[in-house]
Amino acid sequence: MRRDMTEAEERLWHELRSRRLGAIKFRRQMPIGACIADFACLEAKLIVELDGSQHAASRRDAVRDAELKRRGFRILRFWNDDVLRELDSVCDTILAYVADPSLKPWR
């Protein structure tokens, strides 16, 4: 999975890797229980997932999210298209969620 990132994953990883975004440590393709998070910030207990159209109203994603929430994580989901067209806004949103643990994901 690490070698076959989508274009959106590559672009976001370029911004997140090596503490480039707000000096925040992110890991990619991180195993958490039986799940693998696209990107995870352990300090903020925040997972960032990028989804293509196949994830629209996915029952599997709902079950997976419930498991991650039971482990104390918040999950931010962005469409691949969001990253490709509005990368700055996606990064600003991630920064806001890391800074404020009381923010709840919208989708």
ZAMARGU-4260 file (C-alpha; in steps of 0.2 Angstrom, whole numbers, plus 5000, padded with zeros to 4 digits):
<rodrens>
0) 5000/5000/5000 | 5014/5012/5004 | 5021/5010/4986 | 5005/5012/4977 | 4998/5029/4984
5) 4985/5038/4974 | 4989/5055/4968 | 4979/5063/4982 | 4989/5053/4995 | 5005/5058/4988
10) 5001/5076/4988 | 4995/5076/5006 | 5009/5066/5012 | 5021/5078/5004 | 5013/5091/5016
15) 5012/5080/5031 | 5029/5071/5031 | 5044/5076/5041 | 5034/5088/5052 | 5031/5100/5037
20) 5014/5105/5043 | 5014/5114/5059 | 5028/5104/5065 | 5015/5090/5068 | 5021/5072/5067
25) 5011/5061/5056 | 5013/5043/5051 | 5006/5035/5035 | 4998/5018/5032 | 4998/5016/5051
30) 4991/5000/5058 | 4979/5003/5073 | 4971/4987/5079 | 4964/4978/5064 | 4963/4995/5054
35) 4976/5004/5044 | 4975/5023/5044 | 4980/5033/5029 | 4988/5046/5040 | 4988/5047/5059
40) 4994/5059/5072 | 4996/5050/5088 | 4998/5065/5099 | 4982/5073/5094 | 4973/5056/5092
45) 4968/5061/5074 | 4967/5050/5059 | 4965/5058/5041 | 4957/5047/5028 | 4957/5051/5009
50) 4942/5043/5000 | 4937/5040/4982 | 4920/5038/4976 | 4919/5020/4981 | 4918/5025/4999
55) 4902/5035/4997 | 4890/5028/5011 | 4902/5014/5014 | 4896/5002/5028 | 4913/4995/5030
60) 4920/5013/5033 | 4906/5015/5046 | 4912/4999/5055 | 4930/5004/5054 | 4927/5022/5060
65) 4917/5015/5075 | 4932/5004/5080 | 4944/5018/5078 | 4933/5030/5089 | 4932/5016/5102
70) 4951/5018/5103 | 4949/5037/5106 | 4953/5043/5088 | 4944/5057/5079 | 4943/5053/5060
75) 4944/5067/5047 | 4938/5061/5030 | 4942/5071/5014 | 4938/5066/4996 | 4953/5064/4985
80) 4946/5078/4974 | 4947/5090/4989 | 4965/5086/4991 | 4968/5088/4973 | 4959/5105/4971
85) 4959/5113/4988 | 4975/5106/4997 | 4978/5122/5006 | 4960/5121/5014 | 4963/5103/5018
90) 4979/5107/5027 | 4971/5122/5036 | 4957/5110/5042 | 4970/5097/5048 | 4979/5111/5058
95) 4963/5117/5066 | 4958/5099/5072 | 4975/5096/5079 | 4975/5112/5088 | 4957/5110/5095
100) 4953/5092/5101 | 4935/5098/5105 | 4931/5099/5086 | 4921/5085/5079 | 4923/5078/5062
105) 4908/5083/5050 | 4907/5067/5040
</rodrens>
